């Protein structure tokens, strides 16, 4: 299967950084901290600290991906 042949994958081509930027624009840091209370959203939040955390934490990344899909109505 070629990498560009993923019609059933709504996250294909979307980077973690793109997801986080979108979610911050949609909800803001405070709402994100309410929806997913993790330290990188609560204390001095930034895209950089969030990327570090979500890249190392598979369970949290799944939650971010689910929240991203929800924000798009998928």
N, C-alpha and C positions, 0 to 999 in steps of 0.2 A: 504494500500500500504506500503510495506517495504521501508525503507529509501534507500536501495541500488537498488531499482527498478525504476530508473529514466533515461531511455535510451534517452529521448528527451531533457534532460537538460544538455547542455554542461558545465555548471558551477557546476554541482554536484560534491562534494568532493574537490572543489577548495576554499581555504580560501581567505579572503580579503588580508591577508598578502602575500599569494602566488601570487595573481594577481598583487599587487603593486611591489613586487620584480621583477616579470617578466617584467612589464612595464618599470621599471627603467632600467633594463638590455637592453631592446629593444630600448627605446627612450632617456633615460637620463632625469634628472630633468628639464633641460631647455626646451626640446621638450615637456615634459608633461605640463609644465607651459604655453607653447604656445597653446597647444591643449585644456587645461582646466585651465584657469587662476584663480586658487584658492590660497589663502595665504599659505597653507601648501606645495605647490609646488614652490612658488615664494621666500618666505623669510625663509632662513635656513631650507631647506627641509630635512626631515628624514622619514623613514618608520614609526617610532613611532608617530610623529605628524600627518602624513597622516592617519594612522589607527584610531586615535582619531577622526579626522574630518569626515572621511567617515563612521564611525560607527554611528555618531550622525546626519548625513545629508543625508537623503534618496535620494533626487534628485541628489546629487553629486555621491553617490554610484552607482546609475543607469548609470551615465555617465562613471564611471570607468569600470563597468561591460561591457558596450557596447564597450569601447575602448579595453578592454582585448579580447573580442570576435573578434573584427576587427583585432587585432594583430595576432590572430591565423588563420585568414581567415574564420571565422565561420559566 
